C-alpha cells in the first residue's frame, strides 16, 4: 500500500478485555483527530466462557435458563455497548479465525491505513499478546501497526522516530511527519557506532575523536532531515547518540517522556531484517511507550 497523508480508516483489533481499553481509547482518539472511520475486529474464541464466575444456574428453572444467544451475537452486542460513545463512523466484525490474519484481511478490505491493537487477553475472545498477534501483524500486515501501551490522555505530543537513514526509515519519518504534525516535540533519534580504533586511543585523542564523531553525526542528521522533509525539518530535533538502538530508545523514552516511538520494519542489511522480530519484541516489552511499526510503502 501507499501510505496516505492521514488514514481515512483505522482498524482496531481487540478482545474487549479491560486492558484492551487503552488501545480502544487511542483508536477512537486518532479516528476523531483524523476524521476517519473505525473498523473493529474481534476474533471469537470457540471455547470462551460467557457465564459469570461462581454464578449458580439451575437448568430446570426457566428464570436461570441461558438466553438464546450465540457467542458471536453476545460479542457483537457487547462490542456495540462498549463502543456506543465512540462518536466516529463505526463497523464491527466478529470473526471465528486467528486474530492476526483476520485483522490483516479486513484492514485490506476496508483500506485501513493503520492497525491499532494492545497487549491484552480475555476469556471471551482470542488471546492478544506481543508473542502472537502483534508479532504476526508486524511481520505480515503490510501496513503500519500501532501497539498501545499507555493510557490515553490526549493526542500524541511527544513523538520519537528511530532512524538509520535507510529508505524504510525515511518512509517511517515521512509518515510520522504527516500523521503527527500536531505534536509539540518531534525527535529523530539515530544510534551510531564508535570504531574500536577510536576507543583504543589515549584519553585526550579519544575524547577529541568522540566529539568529532558526534558533530559529524549531528551534521549528517540535519542534512538528512532537510533533504527528507524540506521546511518541515525545522520542526524536528535530531538526537545522535552512540550505542545500540534498543537501549538508546529505552533510555530516551524514560528521559524525555516520549509517548510514541516509531520504527521501520526493515533496515540497511538483511541481518537487521532477520533480527526484526527479536528487536520489535524487546521494544514492545521494554520501551515503555506506544510503538508504531511501519513497513515499507509499496
N, C-alpha and C positions, 0 to 999 in steps of 0.2 A: 504494500500500500504506500501511497504518497501521503505524508503527514500533512493535515490541513493546518491553517493558521491557528485555529482553535477547533476542537471537536464539536460537531453538531449533535453527536450522540455518544453516550458513555454506557459501558456495561458494568454492572455491579454483580460480582459472583459472591454469594453469601450463603450461610447456612442458618441464618436467623437466630443465632445464639447471642448471648449478651455481649461477648467480645467482638462480634461482627458489627455491633452498633457503631464502632468507630469508623469502619470502612463505609458503612451506610451513610453516616453523617457527612463524611468527606465527599462521597459521590454526589450527594444531594447539594452540598455547598458548591462543588465545581459545576454541576449542571445548572444551578441558578446563576453562578458567576458568568458562565459562557452561554447562557440561554440555550442549553442543549437538552435533548430528551434523555431519559434514563431507562435502560433495559436491565431488568433484574432477572438473574438466573439462579434458581435454587435446584441443586441436584438432589433428588429424592432418594432417601435410603430405604430399601425394602425391609430392613429389619429395625426400623425406627420404633421407638416406644412413645406412644401418644397419651398414655394414662398418667395421671399424677402419681408421684411416688407415694407409697404407703396408703393409697386410696383403696377402700373396700368396695367390691362390686358383687352384688347378688344377682346372679344370672337369671333367677326366677322372678325377680321384682322388675316390673315394667319401668319403674322410675330409674332403676340402675342400668337399664339396657343401654348399650352404646349407641350413639347416633349413627344413622345410616350414611356415613361419610367416609370416603376413601382417604387414604393417607395423602394422596396428591391433592384432593379437594381441600383437606384440612390445611395443608401447607399454603395453598393458594389463598384461602381465606385469612390465614394468619399473616401472610405477606401483605395482603391488602389492608389489614388493620394496622400493621406495623408502619406502612408507608402512606397512611391516609393523609398525613400532614406534609408530604413531600413538596407539594406545590410546584411540580415540574411535570411535563409530559411523561407518562409512565407506562411501561409494558412489563408484565410479569410472566416468566416462563418457569414452570415446574417440570423438570425432566427426570427420567429414570436412566441416567447414564453417568459416567465418570465426570466430575465437575470441571476438570481442565479441558478436555475435548469439547464438552458441551458449551463452555464459555467461549472458547475459540470459534466454534462453529457459528454460534448465534451472533457473536461480535462481527463476524464477517457478513452474515446475512443482513444485519441492520447497519452495516458500515460504521460501526462504533470506532471512534478514534482512540479510545482508551479503555482498558480493563482495570477495574478497581476491585481489590479484594483485601482481606485481612489475614490473620493467622489463627483463626478460631476453629472450634469444633462443637458439635452438639449431638444429641441422640436423635434428633428429628431429621437432620439432613446429613449428607456425607461429610466425612472429615475434611477440613480445610487447614493445612499447615504448610510451613515452608519446605518440609521434606517431600511433599507430594504435589499438591495443586499448584503452588507458586513455582516450584521448580519446573513443572511441566509447562506452565504458561510462559515462563521466561524463555524457555528453550524452543517452544513450538508455536506460540500465538501469532507471531509476525506483526505485532502491534505493541505499543507501549503498555506496560503493566505497572500499576501503582499498588505497592504493598503498604497498607496503612498501619502505622504503629502507635501513633499518639492520638489523644483526644483532640477534637476539633474545637478551636477557639474562634478562628476567623479564617479568612483567606491566607494562603501562604505569604509570609512577609520576609522570610529569610531562606533563600534557595542557594544550594551549592551544586555546581556541576563538576564532576571529576573528569579530567581530560588528559589524554596522552597525545593530543593533536592529530590523531588519525582521522580518516574520513568518517567512520561511525561516530567517533566522539564529537566531530564537528556537527554532524546531524543532530546529535543529542543536545548540543549547545544551542543550535538554531531553534530547535523545538522548545527548549526551556525559555529562550528569549521571547518567543512568540506567545507561549501559553501563560507564562507567569510574569508578564510585563508590569503588573501592579505591585510586585514585591519590592519592598524598600531597600533590601540588601541582597545583591546577587553576586555570587563569588565563583570564579573559575579557579579550581584547585588542581595543581599539577605536581606530581611527585617525580623528582628527577634523581638519577643515580650519581654517586660520587665515585670516581675511579679509585681503585685500590692504590695506584701510584700516588695519588694526592694524599690519601690517609697515611701513607708510609713516610711522608716528609716530616721534618722537624717542625716544632710549634710555629715559628714565625712564618716560614714559607707555606705551611699547611693552611694557616688562617688566611693568608693572602689569596691562596688558590680557592679556598672555600668561598670567600667573599666574591671572587671573580665569577665563580660558577653561579652563585645566587644572582648576581647582577645580570649575567648572561641569560639565565632562565627567565628573569623578570622581563627583560627586553624582548625575548622571544615570545612570551605570553602577550605582551602589549601589542606587538606586531600581529600576532595571530588573531587576537580579538578584533583589531581594526580591519584586518583582511576579511574576517568571517562575518562580522556584524555591522561594519560601517559606523555610522554615527551612534548606533546603539551601544557600541563598545564602551562609551563613556559611562554607561550605567552598570558596568561590571567591574568588580575588583579582582585583579589577579593575585593569587597567593601561591607562591612557589616554595616548596619545601623538599628537602632530601629525605628519602626513606621509602618504605613500602606503601602502596596506595590504600590498602585496607586499614592499616594502623593510623595513617595520616587522616583518613576520613573520620575514623572514630574520634581521634583527638580533636580534630577541627569541629566536629559536631558538638562535642562537650564544651569546648572553649568559646564557641560563638553562638550557641543555642540555635543551630541550624534546624529548620523544620522539615525541609525536603532535600534529600540527596538524589542527584541524577547521575546515572551511569549508562554507558553504552554496552551492548552485549558483545561487541567484537572490538579487539584491539589491533595492534600493529602486527602481531605474529600469530601463527597457527597454534603455538604453545599457549598463548594467552586465551585463544578461543577455547582450547580444550580445558583450560583451568576455570572457565567462566562459571561453571556450576558451583565449584567449591568457593570461589570468591563471592558470588551472589549469596550463597547460603551463609557464609561468615558475616557478610554485611547485614543480612536480614536478622541474624541473631545478635549482632553486637553494635551496629552503627548507631542505634538509639534514635533514629528519625524515620519518617516516612521515606520510602525508597521507590524512585521511578526508574525502571529499567527499560531502555529504549533500544529496539532492534534497528538494523539498517533499513532505511526507507527504500522501497523498491521503485 
